[in-house]
């Protein structure tokens, strides 16, 4: 019995070898390099150089027009006086305005409650003031009270231009992340390689807590001593995430 013989032309043989070569030479892909991901935080403290305070005038009167006229007079006087303390027009803003009817409720001893009786109107106008010369803040508050500000507000201390503090906080955050990565690498018996990724997180500017000033009454007596003001420090925080390659 004669067995059939497989015969390939040179062209077919070349094609077969070309197809099989990649399959024979293919090797498993190398494992990805080890990596470590760390977070860093940097905090910088700076004395604030800007204060934002809310000055509110509140009046009651039998009619809305009377209450509004009283408030307009007082808030106008306060606004005009701000230039004495170096406050520019751009730093004045109306932060709130409200007109509220005032009702009287009479409770009867017997029978249904009497309908509420309109007895007047309450008007509030709040002026937001940016004070850039903090040495004048106490005197400014005193003046505002004498001119008619009679409802409590708050003082918020801020950093007007936080760019330098922000950049310093970022540098500290990067150094913090690197120090953490080095500690972890050393504990694992490895070394840090190149940086694979840096993510800049949110910048948090944390002003000092608002300083309330208690409810004030319209001044009829000579001005009180200057309001004492302590500005403290503000914190600027930066968060950074870095991915390092790890080496043996």
C-alpha positions in Angstrom: 0.0 0.0 0.0 1.4 3.4 -1.0 0.8 6.2 1.5 -0.1 9.6 0.1 2.6 12.2 0.3 2.0 15.9 1.3 3.7 18.1 -1.1 4.0 21.9 -0.5 5.1 24.4 -3.0 7.9 26.8 -1.8 5.4 29.7 -1.7 2.9 27.7 0.5 5.7 26.6 2.8 6.8 30.2 3.3 3.3 31.2 4.1 2.9 28.4 6.7 6.1 29.3 8.4 5.3 33.0 8.5 1.9 32.2 10.2 3.4 29.8 12.8 6.5 31.9 13.7 4.6 34.5 15.8 2.8 31.7 17.7 6.1 30.0 18.4 7.9 33.2 19.5 5.0 34.7 21.6 5.9 35.0 25.3 3.7 36.1 28.2 3.6 39.9 28.7 5.8 41.2 31.5 4.1 41.9 34.8 3.3 45.6 35.3 5.7 47.4 37.7 4.7 47.6 41.4 3.4 50.9 42.4 2.3 52.8 45.5 -0.3 55.5 45.8 0.0 58.0 48.7 -1.8 61.2 49.8 -0.1 64.2 51.2 -1.4 67.3 53.1 0.3 70.6 53.6 -0.9 73.4 55.9 0.2 77.0 56.1 -0.9 79.6 58.6 -1.0 83.3 57.8 -2.4 86.3 59.6 -5.5 87.6 57.8 -5.4 91.0 56.2 -9.1 91.4 55.3 -12.3 91.4 57.4 -15.9 91.1 56.2 -18.5 92.3 58.6 -22.3 92.5 58.4 -23.9 95.7 59.7 -27.7 95.5 60.1 -30.2 98.3 60.8 -33.6 97.2 62.1 -36.6 99.5 62.7 -40.2 99.1 63.7 -43.0 101.6 62.8 -46.8 101.7 62.4 -46.4 101.7 58.6 -44.0 100.1 56.3 -43.1 103.5 54.8 -42.1 104.9 58.2 -40.0 101.9 59.0 -38.4 102.0 55.6 -37.6 105.7 55.9 -35.9 105.2 59.3 -33.8 102.3 58.0 -32.9 104.1 54.8 -31.7 107.1 56.8 -29.5 105.0 59.2 -28.1 102.7 56.5 -27.3 105.7 54.3 -25.4 107.4 57.2 -23.5 104.2 57.9 -22.6 103.7 54.2 -21.4 107.3 53.9 -19.2 107.1 57.0 -17.3 104.1 55.8 -15.0 106.3 53.7 -13.6 107.7 56.9 -12.0 104.3 57.6 -10.6 103.8 54.1 -13.5 101.6 52.8 -14.1 102.0 49.1 -17.4 101.8 47.3 -16.4 98.5 45.8 -16.2 97.0 49.3 -19.8 97.9 50.2 -22.7 95.5 49.3 -26.3 95.1 50.3 -26.4 91.7 51.8 -30.0 91.5 52.9 -33.3 93.4 52.9 -36.6 92.4 54.5 -40.0 93.9 55.3 -42.1 91.9 57.7 -45.6 92.8 59.0 -46.0 92.6 62.8 -49.2 91.0 64.3 -50.6 91.0 67.7 -52.3 87.8 68.9 -54.8 88.1 71.7 -55.7 84.9 73.6 -59.2 84.9 74.9 -60.1 83.2 78.1 -63.1 81.6 76.5 -64.3 81.2 73.0 -62.2 81.2 69.8 -59.0 83.0 69.4 -59.3 86.6 68.2 -58.0 87.2 64.6 -54.5 88.6 64.5 -54.3 92.4 64.4 -51.7 94.2 62.3 -49.8 96.5 64.6 -46.9 97.6 62.4 -44.0 96.7 60.2 -40.4 95.7 60.8 -37.7 96.5 58.2 -34.1 95.2 58.1 -31.3 96.3 55.8 -27.9 94.6 56.1 -24.7 96.1 54.7 -21.7 93.9 54.0 -18.4 95.8 54.5 -14.9 94.7 53.5 -12.3 96.2 55.8 -8.8 96.1 54.4 -7.1 98.2 57.1 -7.7 96.0 60.2 -6.3 98.6 62.5 -9.5 100.6 61.9 -12.0 97.8 62.4 -12.7 98.5 66.0 -13.3 102.2 65.4 -15.5 101.4 62.4 -17.7 99.2 64.4 -18.1 101.8 67.1 -19.1 104.4 64.5 -21.6 102.0 62.9 -23.4 101.6 66.2 -23.6 105.3 66.9 -25.1 105.8 63.4 -27.9 103.3 63.9 -26.6 99.7 63.5 -28.6 97.9 66.2 -28.6 94.2 65.3 -25.9 91.6 65.8 -23.8 90.5 62.9 -20.4 88.7 62.5 -16.9 89.4 61.5 -15.1 87.0 59.1 -11.3 87.3 58.7 -9.8 86.3 55.4 -6.5 86.4 53.4 -7.0 88.8 50.5 -4.4 87.2 48.2 -3.7 83.6 49.3 -1.5 82.7 46.2 1.8 82.5 48.1 0.3 80.6 51.0 -1.4 78.2 48.6 1.8 77.4 46.7 3.7 76.8 50.0 0.9 74.5 51.1 1.3 72.5 47.9 5.0 72.2 48.4 4.5 70.9 51.9 1.8 68.4 50.6 4.2 67.0 48.0 7.0 66.6 50.7 4.5 64.9 53.0 3.4 62.4 50.3 7.0 61.6 49.4 7.9 61.0 53.0 5.0 58.6 53.5 5.9 56.7 50.3 9.5 56.4 51.4 8.5 55.0 54.8 6.2 52.5 53.2 8.8 51.5 50.6 11.5 51.0 53.2 9.2 48.9 55.4 8.4 46.7 52.3 12.1 46.3 51.4 11.7 48.3 48.2 12.8 51.6 46.8 10.9 54.4 45.2 11.1 54.8 41.5 9.8 57.5 39.1 6.6 59.4 39.7 3.8 58.0 37.6 1.0 60.4 38.5 0.4 63.6 40.5 -3.1 64.8 41.3 -3.6 68.2 42.8 -6.5 68.0 45.2 -8.8 70.8 46.6 -7.3 73.8 48.2 -9.1 74.6 51.5 -8.9 78.1 52.8 -10.1 77.9 56.4 -10.8 81.4 57.8 -10.9 82.0 61.4 -14.4 81.3 62.9 -16.8 84.2 62.6 -16.6 86.5 65.5 -20.1 87.5 66.6 -20.8 90.8 68.2 -23.8 90.8 70.5 -27.1 92.5 69.8 -26.5 96.3 69.9 -28.9 99.0 70.8 -29.2 102.3 69.1 -26.7 104.6 70.8 -28.1 107.6 72.6 -25.1 108.1 74.9 -21.5 108.9 73.9 -19.7 106.2 72.0 -18.5 103.3 73.9 -14.8 102.4 74.1 -13.4 100.9 70.9 -14.4 97.4 70.2 -11.4 95.1 70.8 -10.5 93.0 67.8 -8.2 90.0 67.7 -7.4 88.6 64.2 -5.6 85.4 64.9 -4.4 83.2 62.0 -6.1 81.5 59.0 -5.2 78.1 57.7 -4.6 77.3 54.0 -4.5 73.5 53.3 -3.6 71.6 50.1 -4.1 67.9 49.3 -1.9 66.0 46.8 -2.0 62.4 45.6 1.1 60.9 44.1 1.6 57.5 42.4 5.2 56.1 42.6 6.8 53.2 40.8 8.4 50.7 43.1 11.8 49.0 42.5 13.6 46.1 44.1 
